[in-house]
Amino acid sequence: MIAVGIFTGYYPYTLAETIERAKKDGMSCVQLDLEFKDIDLSQGNITKEKANKVRDAFRDANLPIVAISAYTNLTHPEPGKREKNIAYIKEILAHARDFGTPYVVSETGTYNVESDWLYDPKNSTEEAYQEFKAIATDLAKFAYDHDAVFLIENYVNNIIGSVDQTARLLQEINHPGLGLLLDPTNYFDDSNIDDVDPTIEKIFHVLDDKIKIAHAKDCKRAEDTREKFGDGSAEHNSFRGAGAVELPGAGLGVLNYNLYLKRLAKNHPNIPIIIEHIDESDIPRAKKFVDDTLKKEGV
C-alpha cells in the first residue's frame, strides 16, 4: 500500500505543532524540511542531538521521515555560492541517518543568476551536463560513505530536465549512493504538455529501477509564463512553476493520476508519495484526491 505524506514545510510551526497538524490531516509519513520555529537546523547548525530529537518526535507520532529536503542550486554560477551549496548538501547527507532516513533530495541546478527555477541557455550544453555529473558523482560517493543516498529531482528548467537526460545521468554514474526522486510533472514543457500519457509511460519504462520516493503535484499549460509562487516557508514549498507549464496541487491540472499511480505501484507497492505545491488550506482537498485515486486503482 502506497503511503501518503507531505512536506513538513507546509506547516511553518514548532516541531510539536507541525507533527500535530500533519497527523490531524491524516498523513502517513513526511518529507522533512529543516525548518521549525523552535529548532535551528540551518547550515552549520545541524547536530546529531538535534537530528535525533526530530527523528524521535516523528517516531513517537508514528509518522516516519522518508526523505530530507536539501533543495539548493548545486551549479550556481558564483563559485563561492556553489561551494557553500554543495557543503550544505554534504552536511545534511552526513546527518541523514541521524534523522532516520538515508534519502536527501536536491534539484540539479541552473546557471540562471536570478532564480533556482529559471532556465539559462547554458543549462542545455554538454559542458553543463558534465559539470553537474561531476558534482553528482562526488555527492553519490559522499552519501555512500555516510550510509545515505543522494536523490536528484529533475526539473525542465534545470540542467537535468528531460527523461532522456535523467536516464543518461543515472546510467553513467550508476552508483548506489545516487537515486531518483520521481515527480512526473517536472518533465513537462511546451513540447509534451499535450502528450501526458506517453510521457508517463516513458518515465516508467526508462527510469523505474532508480525511483526511491515519489511526489504528488500537478501540471497544466500556463496562462502566465512568469514565475509563480503560493504559500510556503521555503522557496521550494511555494514555487508553482515558470514558463509554459505551471505546477498546481494534485488534482488541479492535467496529469493522469490514475495512470501515474497505477504505474508507480506496479514495482513500488509500498513507496511513499509526498504531497506538495499546495497552500495549507488546500491540504485536505489534495490529500483526499490522492487517497481517492489510490483507492480507485486499488493501490
N, C-alpha and C positions, 0 to 999 in steps of 0.2 A: 504494500500500500504506500503510495506516494505521500510524503509528509508535507504539509503546507506551513510555511513560515513567513517571516517578514524581516526587513532591515530594522534593527533597533533604533536607528536614527530618526525614524518617523515618530518616535516618542521622545522628544527632547527634554527628558526629566532626570531625576535621580535614578540610580541603579534599581532601587526597590520599586519606584513608581513605574519605570519602564517595564519591568517584569510583570507587575500587576496589570498594566494595560494590555500587554501582549497576551497574557493569559485570559483576560476578560474578552478579548477579541477572538479567542479560540485558536490561537497559534500553537503549532506542534513543535516548532523549532525557530531559530533565528540566525540571520547573518549579522555578525557583531560589528557595529560601528563604534569606534573607540572614543565615544563622546557621552559622558554622563556628567550631570551638574555637580556631583559630589566626589568624582574621582578624576584626577588629572592623568590622562593616558596619551598626552601629546608627545610629539617626537622628543626623545631624550628622557622621558619620564615614565617609561614602562618598566616595571619590575616584576619579578616572579611573584612577590607577595600580592601586588595589586591584581595581577592576572589570575592568580588562584582565587582571590576574593570574588572576582567577577564570575569565574568558572563555577565556583561552589554555589553562588547565589542562583545562577540559572539551573544548576543541577538540582538544588533543593526544590526548585519550582517545577521540576520535570520538563524543562524547556531547553533542549540541547542546543549548544552553539555549533553550527555546522560549517561555518566559514567566517573569516575576518576580512572586513573591508580595508583595503590599503590603496585606494584609488589615487594615483598621482601620475604626473607626466614624466615617464622614465626617459624620454628623449628630449627633454626641454632644451631649446637651443642655447640657453645660457649655461655654460659649463658648471658654474658653482651651484646653480639651482638644480641641475640634473644630478650632480653628485649628492646633494642633500636628499633628493627624492629617492635615489637608489639606496642610500643609507637608511632612510625611513622604512622601506620595504624590508631590508635585512633585519632591522630592529624588531619588526613585527614577526618575521619568519623565525627569528631566534627564540621568541616567546610564544609561538603559536600553540605548542603543546601545553604550555602553562595555562592557556585559555581553554584548553580542552578540545582542540581541533587541529589537524595538520594543514588545513587549507587557508591560504592567504591570496586575496584576489586584487588584481590591478588591471587597468586598461593598458593598451600597447603604445600610447604616446602620439604626439603630434609636434610638428615643428612650428605650428602657429603660436605666436607670442602673445596673442590676445586671450586665448581660451584653450583649455584642455580638450574641448569638444569640437573645435572648428578645424576644417580641412586646411592643409597647406600643400601646394603643388609638390613640394619635396617629399611628402609622405608617400607618393606613388613611385618613387625612384628605387632602383636596386640598392643604391647607397643607403637609403633609409632602412630598407629591409635588413641589410647586413648589419647595420648599426644596432637595430633593435634585436636581431638574432644574437649578437654577441652579449648584449645585456641580459636577455632571457636565458641564455646558456649559463652565464655566471650565476643568475638567481636560482636556476634549477639546481645547480651544484651546491650552492649555499643552502638551499632548502633541504636537499637530501642529507647534507651533513648535520642538519638540525632536526631530522626526523619530521620534516614538513614537506609540503608540496605547494609550489607557486602556480596559481591558476591565472591564465590570461583570459580577459574578457575583451573580445574584439569589438570594434565599432567602425562603421563605414567611413567616418571622417578621420579615423586614426591610421597609423601605419599598417596595422593588420586589420583589414576591413572585410574582405570577401571570404566566401567559403574556401576558395582555392588558396588564397594567401594564408588563411588559418591552417589549412591542411599541410601546406608546404612547410610552415614553421614547425608544426608538431612532428612532422615526419623527419625533417632534417635534424632537429635536436633529439627527439626520441629518447628522452631521459625520464627516469621515474620521479624526478623532482619537479616535473612540469606536467600540467594538465589543463583542461578546458572548463571554464565556467560557461555553460550554454545559455545564451539568450538569443533565440531566433530573430527577434525584432531588430537586432543590431546589424543584420546582414542586408537590410533593405535600403535601397536608394531609388532614384528616379528610374533606373533601368529595370528593376524587378518588382516594384511595389504592386504591380498589377498581375504578378505571377507568384502568388503566395505559396500555393500548394507545391509546385515543383521545387521551389527554393527550400521548403521544409524537408521534402524528400531528399534533396541533395545533401543538406546538412547532416541528416542521419546516415545516409549512405557513406559519406566521406569521413565524418568526424565522430561517429558514435562511440568508438572504443576509448576516446580521450575524455569523455564527459564525466565530471565528478559532482557538480552541483548545477541546478537549473534556476532560471529566473522567470517571473511571470509579470510581464507588462504587455503593451500592445503597440501597434503601428498603423499609420494611415497617411495618406497624402496630406501635405501641409498646405494650408492657405497662406500662411506667413512663413517665409523661409528663414527669418531671423532666429537666433537662439531663444528658446522658451524655457521658463522656469516656473515651478509651483512652490509649495511649501516644503521645508526640509531643513534640517540642521546642518547638513553638509551639501556641497555643490552636487555631488553625485546623487544625493537624495532628491534634490529639487529640479534637476535637469529634465526637460521634456522634449528634447530634440532640437536639431538645427538643420537647415537645408530643406530638401524636397520631402522629407519624411519626418513627421512628428511622432512622439512616443508617449501616448497617454497610458492610463492604468488598464489592467487586464479587463477585456470585455468592452472597451470603448473604441476599438479600431477594427481592422480587417484581418488580423491574424486568425487562422483557422485553428482554434484551440482544441477542437475535437481531434483533429489530425495530429497536432503537436503533442498532446498528452498521450494519445494512443501510441505514437512512435516512441515517445520518451519512455513509457512504461514497459515497452516490449523487452528491452535489455537492461532497464534500470528500474525494476519494480518498486524499490524502496528508496529511491533518490529523494532528497529534499528539493522542493520548489519554493522559491522565495519571492514574495510579492513586493513590487516596487512601483515607483512613479505614480504615487497617489498622495493626496493630502490626508491628514489624519482623519478628517471627517468622512473620507471615502473608503476607509479600510473595511468596514463591514460589507459594503457592496462588493468590493473586489474579492474579498475572502469568500463570500457566498458564490460569486461567479465561478471562481476556480474550483471550489468544493462541488458545486452542481455539475460542472463539466467532468470532473473526475468520477463522480457517481454515475453519470450518464455513460461514460466509457468503461465503467467497471474497474477502475484502477485507483 
